[in-house]
Amino acid sequence: MKKLLYLLLGCASLASAQQVQWASKLIKFSSDLGGKQNGIKRILGKPDAFPQCGPSANAWSPKKALDGSEWVVVGFDHPQAVKQIAVFENLNSGCVVRVQADDGSGSFKTVWTRDWAARQNRYTYSFQRDRAYYYGRKRRKIQKAPEVNVNPGVERILLETTLPSVVALRVEFNFALVPGQKQIDAIGISDSDAPLDATIHTDAAFAALAPSDVGLAGLTPGSPCITPDGQVLYISNLGEMHDAVVSYTKGPDGRWTNRKDEPLLSREKGFNYIEFAGSDFLLKGGVPFAKGGTESGYELLRRVGSDYVSTGPVRIVACNNYDDTSDATMSADGKVLILGIETDFTQGGSDLYFALRKDDGTYGMLQNMGKQLNSAADEGMPQLLSDGRTLLFSSEGYSGYGDFDLYVTHRLDDTWKNWSEPVNLGSAINSNDFDGQPYYDETGQVLYYVASVGGAPVLRQVPLPIGLLAAP
């Protein structure tokens, strides 16, 4: 399906001489849902819901997306010659009816209208996975409709005559032309007729990786965690009512063996999972938390001999989380805690936050890790490597290969708010479906993660030289 998606999108390498700009300014618009998810501002910038397509918090959902007319006027940073205009319609495409351009005079002139007799070069793509999460959120005011087919597409408009100096576009839609919900991801211009496509920010070296199933029989896996020496694997065995932690030790052949139930790590009635293993401690999730209090839902366990003993809950000042679950990691010295949660300060859905440990052992206020890392969609499932600068996480908020994908980013300064542009770990690891919960064994240089295969979670491993995760 992945190869089919790229074929149908007509992906091609853009010539080096091609000048491309994405809409960067909102001038006027017909409707805005407001908020950070699906609001009109989501139309700005390069595509981030393509090429995977499907419902996304990162795309504009107009109020009259089922049966009405809408329009938007967008501007660009610099005047440029325009041969091609591309409108990325994330859901049920085919609704662009007119485009007008402003050459800097302040007057818009019609440069294209839909040819109703022409056959549109589009495709149908029915999603097997469930990406309808955001449509059920109570604070969204999107018109609901059954989604039989998603039918994304790029309306690429090739002009007969190149426009010499375009500064703004007015794009009109008639959403009654196609049934179902609508979303618009991005609007771009180019001075070339080479297809203007979405690109995934990745490293070609990741394409040579070869993941394999770990093959732990009788286990429904979740939240893998490896001790720093690479010798013990903790993993949650997911159940309908109770998730229990089990451990494995690495045998002489490198395989995980000697399965052991961990009742001390499985005391909670519902969730039980290990999020981080230090040299002499574990960070465990699933303990009770209170919204708006100091309980975070995590506890620290210190090693005493061959066992671990709880030192009590991890407390954070004014900790809040809209969801019932979260994800966490921390620095090797325990001084920095990173959470994947949703709060009042979110960029959209679940975001990555950090908190610094105080002298009394509690953690200070949670702080958002910034827009370069957090999108309007969900980011979470972090793992901070021992260098304190390399962060693995999962997101559905960038151009990717499907549902949640795995990414790596690097801290650029000491603020914990300035990160490099996330790099997708590539199509060998990331599939059409869920890929998340990464944990990198730095000793063995092997990445473990959970993938959805046929609707069921599978623990996978892939040899991954640490140099591929290093900052460029």
Secondary structure, DSSP 8 states (H G I E B T S, - for coil): -HHHHHHHHT-----TT--EEE--EEEEES----SSSS-GGGGSSS-SSTTT-SS-TTSB--TTTTT-EEEEEEEEEEEEEEEEEEEEEEES---EEEEEEE-SSS-EEEEEE--TTS----------S---GGGG-TT--------S----EEEEEEEEEEEEEEEEEEEEEETTSS-S--EEEEEEEESS-S-------B-GGGGG---EE---TT--EEEEEE-TTS-EEEEEE--SS--EEEEEEE-TTS-EEEEEE-GGG--SSS--EEEEE-SSEEEEE-----TTSSEEEEEEEEEETTEEEEEEEEEBTT---SSS--EEEE-TTSSEEEEEE--TT-SSSSEEEEEEB-TTS-B---EE--TTT--SS-EEEEEE-TTSSEEEEEESSSS-SSSSEEEEEEB-STTSS-B---EE--TTT--SS-EEEEEEETTTTEEEEEEEETTEEEEEEEE--HHHHS--
